[in-house]
Amino acid sequence: MQDFRRLSIGFLAVAAILSAHVANAQSISAGPASGTLYATHCAGCHDLRTGEVSHAPDRKSLSLMSAESIYKALTGSAITAHAALKLSDVEKRDIAEFLNGRPVGSAKSNDASAMKNRCADEPIGDPFLGPMWNGWGQDLTNARFQPAAAAGLSAAQIPHLSFKWAFAFPNANSAWSQPVVVGGRVYVGSTNGSVYALSAASGCVYWSFEAKAAVRSAITMGPAISGTSPAQFPLYFGDVKANVYALDAGTGKLLWMKSADSNPSARVTAAPKLFEGRLYVPVSSWEAMARGPHTECCKFRGSIVAFDAVRGEQIWKTYTIADEPKPTRKNSAGVQQWGPSGGAVWGSPTIDSVRRLIYLGTGDSYTEPQAKTVDAVLALDLDKGTLRWSRQLTDRDVADSGNAPDFDLGASVILRSLPNSKNALIVSSKSGVTYALDPDRDGEILWQHRVGAGNRRGGTMWGAAADENVVYVPNVDTQLGAGKSGGLTALRLDTGAELWSVRPPVPDCKTNDESCAPGQSAAITLIPGAVFSGSTNGVMRAYSTENGSVLWQFSAMGEPIDTVNGVSGVGGSLNGAGPTVVGGMVFMNSGYAYGGDTPGNLLIAFGVDQK
C-alpha cells in the first residue's frame, strides 16, 4: 500500500494533537456556562453512549469544525433540532466557541487570499475544449462512466499511479463534496462553507467563494452566458441551507442566489442537473435526524425545483409527496407530530431527453402516513414537473415507527441502453438489491439482484456505475463486521446475471466494528478496464472490470500530509462522493465525518509519471 509524504510528526502525534484540541475546546475561556449550554441543548444528540445510533456528528467531529461553521448551523439551521433551540444569538456563539476553542469571526484562513499557493492570474479560456468530469455522474444519464479519451488513463497504467498533491480544507472536519474538473481546473465545495477553484495540475488556488453554509453538492458548469465579455461560464451548486448559487467560473463572483425550500431543515445534498437552459435542483433534509422528544416532526417533503439557469427564476417545483403534512398524533412527551413527510431526494436527478422525463430516487418516510412515492423512483415531465409515474421499491419504511429498514434510494438512477434497443433504469438501493426498471412501462421491474444484506449502513448508499454492457454495484454492510462488509459486484445490464463479486481484504485492526469494517459506501467511478471504489476505512482501490482483481490501492486513513496550501491536513473515511478521473489524473476527497466515519479534510490528486 502506498504512503503519503509524511510530516515530521507521525500519526500518533497527530492523534495527540487532535485529542488536545478537543480537550482545549472543552475548557476555553468561554467559561463553564458554555459547557452547560452544550450539555443541556446539544449533548443528547452529539454525545452518544456506546451502542447508540445518531446521524449527527459526534463531539470530536464538531470540535474540528470552524467556530463559524458551528455558529451557522445553529442560526437558521438545516437541522430541525437546531431550529427548535431556544437560544439567544450570544448563547449560540458561546456554544460554537466552546466546541472549536476560538472566537467566531477569526477564521480568515478559509479564504484563498490567505493561502500560500495562489495561482498566477490567467484567463479561463473555453473550459469545454479539453477533457472534463462535469457534475455528479459525468453526463445526463448518471452512469458515472468516463470514456477513455477523457480519462487519459488506461487499466495498464493504473498500477503506476502515485501521489501528486493534496489540498487541505481549512477549518473543516469533513471532505464530502465530489471534485469536478473542467478546463484544467478543479471546483470543489467544503464543510467550511467555501467553494474553491484549483489548478488540476498543481493544486494552486485561483479563488474561493464563501457560501451561506457548508457546500456538499458537486458543482456543475454551464455554457457561456450569452452576451458576456469576457465570457462567463456559470458554476451551479447548493448548500446545506437549501440555497442555490450561480458563480462566474473565472472569478468566483456571485451571479445569483436563490432558495430552493423554506423549511428550516431543507438542504441541497446532490448536484443540480443542467439541461436546455434549466437547472434542476433536488432537495433533501435532516429533519428526521438528531431530533429529541420535544421537537415537532415532521413537515418536510422532498422536492425538485426547476430554475432558469441564467436569471435564477423559479419555473416549477414538485414535491415528492403530494399531500401537505397535517397534525397526526402527539408523542410520549405530548409534542405534536405531523405527516406525511420525508421523501428526501439525496441523489442527482437523471435526464431522459428522448422521453422528456427527469428521474428521481426518493428516501424513506419520516412519519405516518407513508406515501407511495417514498423509497421510490419518480418520473416527472421535464417541462412541467408533473408526475408521469412512480415505482415504490420498499413499503412500510417509516423512520419514527421504530423498526423501519431505512432503505432510501440515495444513489442516482442510471439510464442505459440495452442490446434490444430498449432502455433500462438501473436503481441500487440501501436494501442491498439492484433493480432494472422499464421506463416505457411505468417502471415495471425487468430484473433484480441482491448484492448485499441491506441495512441502515448497508446496500448501495451513493452510487453504482455502468458502461454499455455491465453495471458495477458497491455494497456497504458495515454492521456485519470487517470480514463480511463491503463488496463490489458486476451484473449484466440486460439480465442482471452476476459476472463476478469480490470483497475487500479484511483489515488488520483490533476491533470488528463499523470503524474498522471496509464498507464500500462512496459512489464508484468507472473507466474502460477499471472501477474505482473507496471504503469507509479510508482505502481507495481500483478493480479490474474483467474479474474484480485489485489493480491499485491507496490508504488515506489518519495520515498527516504536506499540503500545497500550507494548511494542516489528515485523511479519513471515503464516503459519499466518488473519485473523478480526468486527463490522466485521479482526484478524491478523504474524510467523511458522519455516521461514525473518520474525519479528515483532504482533497488528494494522483497521476502517472510520464517517461
N, C-alpha and C positions, 0 to 999 in steps of 0.2 A: 504494500500500500504506500502511495506517495505521500510525502510530508510537506508541510509549509516550510518556508524560510523563517525560522523561529527568531523571536526576540531573545534578548539575553536572559529574560526570565522564562521559566518553564510553566507548564500547565498548573502545577501545584501552587506556584506563586500567584498565578492569575486567580485561581480559586480563592486563595487567601485574600487577595485584594478585593474580590467581589464580596467575600464574607465581611471584610472590614467595612466595605461601602454600605452593606446592608445594616451592619451594626451602627454605623455612624448615622444612617438615615433614621434610626430608631431613637436617637438621643441628641439631636441637634438643638440649636438654640431656640427653635420654635416652641420649646417648652413642653411640660407634661400635659398641658391642655390639648395640644395637637394629638398626642398619643391617645388620650381619652376619646377625642373625636373619632379617630381612626377605629379604635376598639369598639365604639358604640355603633358607628354607622357603616363600617367597611369590613371589619374582620369576619363577620358572619359569612360573607361570600368569598373573601380572598385568603383567609387563614383557616384552611380546612384540616380536619383531623385525618389521620391515615385511614384510607378506605373510602372516604367521602369523595363525591364527584361534583365538579363545577366546571363550567366553560369559562369562568372568569380567570384572569391571570393571577398567579399567587403573589405573595408579598415580595418575594425576591425579584420576580419579574417586574413588578411595579417600581421597585427601587432603582431599576436600570433605565426606566423611562425618564425623560426630562420632566422637570417640575412644570414646564409649560404644557406638555402633553397631558399630564395628570389633571392639571387645572382645567384644560379644555374639555376633558372627559367629564368633569364634574359640572361644567356650565353648559347647559343645553345639550346634555349627553345623548348619545345614540343608545344608551342603555337605560331602560325604564327605571331600574333601581336607583340610578344616579339622579334621574329627573325627579324622582319622588323624595329625595333627601331634603329635609327642611333645614338647610344650612345657609348662612349668610355668605356673602362673597369673601369676607375675611376668613371665615372658617374653611371654605374650600381652598383658599390659598394656603392656609396653615397645614391642611392635610397633604397637599401637594408638596410643600416644602419639607414636611415631616418625613415623607417617603423618600424623596430624592436627596435631601441633605443640603440644598442651596435655594436661594430665593427665586421666585417666579420672575422672569424677565431678564435673567442673566445668561440665557442660552443663545449667545451670539454666534457660537461656533457652528450652528446648523447651516448658516448661510455660506454660499460658495465663496464670497469675498473674504471669509476668514480662513480659507484653506490655502495651503502652500502650493498646491498643484494646479493653479489656474492655467487653462489653455490660452494660447495666443488667439486674439480676435481674428476670426475669418468668416467669410460669408458661408451660409448654409448650402448654397447652390441648389440643385434639384435633387433632393434626397431619394427620389424614386428611381433613379438611374441605376443604382447598384443593388446588390443582394440585401434582403431585409427579412426581419420577422416582425410584422406589424400587428399589434393587438394580441389577444389571448391565444387563439387557435391557429394562427398563421394565415388563415383565409376565412371566407364566409361560412364554410362548412364545419369549422372547428375540428378538423381531422388531426390537428397537431402534427402534420407531416411536412417536413422541409425537403423539397426536391434537391437533387444532387448539386445542381448548378448554384443554388442559393446557399446550400450548406457549406460547400467548398471543403468538405471533409468526407473522406471515404472510410469504410469499415477497416481497411488495411492500415490507415493512418491513426486510428483511434488509440491503439496501444502506446503511441508515441506522444499523446497529449501531455503537456506539462503546464504547471502554474505559470501565469504571466504577470498578473497584477491583482490587487484587491483594493476595494474602496470600502471604508467603514462609515456607516451612517452614524453621525454624531448624536448623542443623547437619545439613542434608540435601543429598545430591548428586543426588537424582533425585526427580521428581514423577511417580508412576506409578499412584496409586490413583484410580479414577474417582470424582469427587464425586457424591453423591446429594443430592437436595433434597426434603425432606418438611416440611410445616408451616412454610414460610418459613425453614428452617434448612438449611445445607449441612453434611453429615457427610462427612469425608474422612480417610484414613489417610496416613502418611508413612514414608519410609525411616528417619527418626529414632526410630521406634517409638511415636510418639504418634498418637492419633486426636483430631481437633478438631471442635467444633461451632461454626459461624459463622452470622452473620446473612446471608441471601441478599441482602438489600438493600444492606447497608453493609460487610460483611466483618468486623464486630466479632466478638470471640470470646467464647462463653459459657463453655466449659470445654474441658479437654484430659484425656486419659487415657493413661497410659504402659503400653503392652503389653510383653510379654516380648521382642519382636523387631519388626523392620520390618513394617509393615502394607501389603500390596499389594492385597488384595481390596477390591472395592467393598462397601459396607455395605448391609445390608437391615434395614428396620424392620418390626417385627411389631405386631399389635394390642395393646391394653392388656391387661396380665396381670390376670386375674380376681381381685377382692378387694383390690386395691391402692388406697390413698388417701393422697396424690393418685395418680392413675393412672400406672402405669409402662409406658412403651412401650419394649420391648426393641430394641436395636440388635445385629445379629449380623455377625460378620466373623471372619477368620482371620489369622494372622501367618506369617512365613517359618520358624518352628519348628514349624508344624502345630498350634499352639494355636488353639482356637476360643473365642470370647468372646460373652457377652451383657451389654450395658450398659444402664443406665437413660438413655434419650434426654434426659430433662430435666436430669439432674445429671452424667452421665458416670460414675456409680458402678457398680462391677462387680457383676453379678447372679450369674454363674457363668463358669467357665473349665474347659475340658476339652481333652484331647489327642486329635487325630484319627489320629495314627500315631506309633509309637515309633521308626521308622527315623530315624537322625540327619540324613539328607538330606531328609526329608519337609518339605513346605511347603504352605500354602494360598495359591494364587495367585488363584483365581477366587472370585467371590461365592457364598456359600451361597444355596440356594433354600428359601424357607419355604412350606409348604403343609399345611393341615389339622393344625396343631399340631406338625408335624415340620420339623426343619431338616436339609436335605440338603447335606452339605459335601464338595466334591471335593478330592482330594489329589494334588499333583504333587511334583516333586523336582528337585534339581540333582545327583543322584548321578553321572550320566554326564558332567557338565561339569567342566572345570578340574581333572581328575584326572591324576596323573602315573603313570609305570610301576610305582611302588612302592605303589600303592593297590589293595587288593582291590575288585573291582567285578563284578557289581552285585547287590544283594539287595533293591532297592526295587521294589515293584509299585504302580502307581496304584490308587486306590480311591475309593469314595464311602461316606460314613458318615451314617447317619440318627440324629439326636439328638432326644430330647424337647425341644421348644423352651422349655418353662417350667423344667424341672428340669435339663436338660443331660445326662440319662442316655442312654447309647448304646442304640439299639434294634436296629440291624443294621449290618454293614459288609460290603461286597462288593468284592473285588479285581478289577481289570480283567484280570488274568492269573490263571487258576485254580490253576495249579501253583506250589508254592513253589520258590524258587531252590535249586539244588543245585550242588556243585562241578563244574566242567566241564573246564577246562584251565588251564595256567599260562602266563603271558605271557613275553615275552623276558627279563624281569627275574626270572623264577622265582616270581612272585606269583600266588596262586590267583585264578581268575576264577569267577564264578557266573552261572547263568542257569536259566530265562528271567527277564528283568527288563524294566522300563520300563512303557510304557502309562500314562504320567502323564496326569492329567486337568487340562488347562490352562484350560478354559472352564467357565462357569457351566452347571449342568445345566438341562434343559428339561422341563417338566411337561406330561403329556398326561392331563388329568383324565378324559376320556371312556374311554380305553383303560386307565387306571390304570397308566401307564408313566412312567418317567423316562428321558430320552435323554442319553447322554454321547458326546463325541468323545474319542478317545484319541491319545496321542502314539506315537512310534516305539519300537522295541525297543532296549534298551541293549546287550544281549548275546544271543548264541545260546543256546538255540534260539529262533526267533521264534514267538510265539504268534499265533493267528489273530485275536486280539482287540486287537492294536495297530494304529495307523493306521486305526481302525475306528469305526463308530457302534454303540453298545451300547444295547439297550432292556432295562431292568430293571423288575421288578414293584415298584410303589410301596410296597406293604405289606410285602413280604418281602425285597426286594432280590435275588431270584433272576433269573438271566439268561433273558430270553424269546427274544431273538435278537441276532445281531451281523452286521454287514456290513463286511468289510475292503475298503478302497479302495486301499491300496498294499501290495504284497508285497515281501519281501526288503529291508526297511528296518531294518537293524541298525546302531546307532551305531558299534560297535567293529569293523565289517567293513572300514572304510577307504574305502568307496565308496558309503555309504548316502546316499540322496537327502534324508533328514531331512524327510519330508512329513507332519509332525504335523497332526492336526486340532485346532488351537489355538482356533479360533473356535467359539462355542456353536452348537449345532444350532438351526435356526429351524423352528417348526411353524406351517404356514399352511394355510388352506382354499383349494381350487381351485374354479373355476366349476362343475365337475361334481359338487359336493357331497362330493368326496373330499378327503383331506388329503395334504400332502406335507411331507417333512422336507428342508429346504434346508441343504446342507452345503458349506462352502467350505474348500478345503484349501491348504496351502503348495505343493502340486503345481501350483497355478495353475488347477485345474479346480473348477468348482462343479457340484454334483450335486443332483438331486431324487430322494428315495427314497420308496418306498411303505410307510407304517407298517403297512398291512394285509397285506403280502406279504413280511414279514421283511426289509424294507429293500431290496427289489428296485429297481434303478435305473430311474427313469422317463425322465430325460434327463440329459445332462451337457454342459457348455460350458466351453471353455478361455478364461480371461481374462488369463492371463499365462504366462511361461515356467516358473515354479516353480523353487525352489532353497532353500538354507539361508536366504536372505533374499529369498524370492520368494513368489509366490502371495498367498493371503489369510492373514494372521497372526492377527488378533484379533477380527474380526467384520464380517459383512455386515449389511444391514438390509432389511426388506421391508414393503410395505403390502399391500393386498388383491390387487393385480394384478402387481406388479413387485418383483423383488429387485435391490438395488444392491450391487455387489461391488467392494471396493477391491483393489488389486494393489500389490505391493512391487517386486520385481525390481531392487533397488538394485545388485546386482552387474553389471548391464548398463550402468551409467553414467547420467549425468544426462539424456541425450537419449532413453533407452529405458526408464527406470524409472518406476514409479508408474502410476496409471491408475484410472479408475472406469468400470464397465460396468453398464448396465441390461439385465436379462433378463426376459422374460415368465415368470411363475410357472408357467403351465400347460404351456408347450412348451420353455422355455429359449432361445427365439429372442432374438437380440440386438437391442435397440431403439436403443441408441447406446453409444459408448465414447469416452472422452476421456482424454488425458494432461495432466498439469500442465505449465505453462510450463517451458521449460528454464532452470534458474537461472543467473545471471551469476556464475560463480566461476572460479577459476584452475585447479581440478582437476576431474577427471571420475570421481572415485572415490565410494565409498559415503558419505563425509562430505558430499558435495555433492548426490548424487542424491536426488530428491524422492520416495522410496518412500512409498506410502500404506499404512503398516503398522498404524496405530492403528485401532481399531474405529470404524465410522462411525455417525452418528446421523441419523435421518430424521424430518422433519415434513412436513405437506402442502405440496408445492411445492418442497422443498429438501432436499439431503443435505449434512451437514457432514462433512468429511473432513480430517484433519490429516496432515502429511507429516514424514518424518524430518529434513528440513532446516528444520523449525520454522515452517511456514506452515499456518494453518488456513484452509480455503476452504469456502464454501457454494456448491453447484452446483444449478442448476435441474434439477428432475426431468423437465422437458419435453425438454431437448436436451443437458444437461450443461454449459451455459454457466456461467461463474463469476459469481455474484451479489455476492460479497464475499470479501475475504481480509484476513488479518492475520498479520504476521510477528512471532514472539516470539524468534527466534534471537539469543542473545548480547546482548540489550538489557537494560541496567540499568533499574530502575524504582522509584519511590517506592511503598512498601507500607503498607497500613493498620496493620500490626502493628510497623512500625519495624525490621524485620529486612531485611538486605541481600538483594535478590532479583535473579535474572537468568534469562532464558528460555533454552530449549534445544529439543531434538528433541521432536516429538509422536509418541508411540508407545504401544502397549499400550492404555490406557484411551481411550475416546471421550469427546466432549463431552456435556454434558447440557443440555437446553433445557426450561426451566420458567418459567411466568409472565412471559413476555416477556423473559427473560434467558438468556444462554448462558454456561456455566461450563466451563473446560477447564484441565487441568494442562499445564505446559510444562517439559520437562527430563527425558528418559528416558535414563539414563546407562549403558546396557548394550548390548553387541553393536556397539560402535563409535559409538553415538549420542552426542549432545552433552548434557552435564549441565545441569541447571537445577533450580530449587526454587520454582516459582511456581504458584499457583492464581489464574487470571485470570477476571474476570467482565465481561461485555458486556451492554449494554442499548440500547434505543431511547429517546431523549429524548421525553417526552410534551409536546405543544404545546397 
